[in-house]
Amino acid sequence: MPKTPSVILKKLLEDRQIEMLDIYHYRDKDIIRVKDKLSGRVELYVSKTHVRDMVDKESLEKLASDIEALLRGNK
């Protein structure tokens, strides 16, 4: 069964010890609510592109890296 981009993103984040809680869809952006499993910190990440429109794994990996940088304070 094919996986949706949000399922793939959730798996990529789990590999980084991050839990994806919600994705809020808006007309021009998505807001992704994530929780750092190590510190318990919850953040909102604003994605300018919709997660459902990301078809290649490279863009999803970049998004997961950006979310990790936000949570870990590297950005």
Buried (B, 14 or more C-beta within 10 A) or exposed (E): EEEEBBEBBBEBBEEBBBEBEEBEEEEEEBEBBBBBBEEEBEEEBEBEEBBEEBEEEEBBBEBBBBBBEBBBEEE
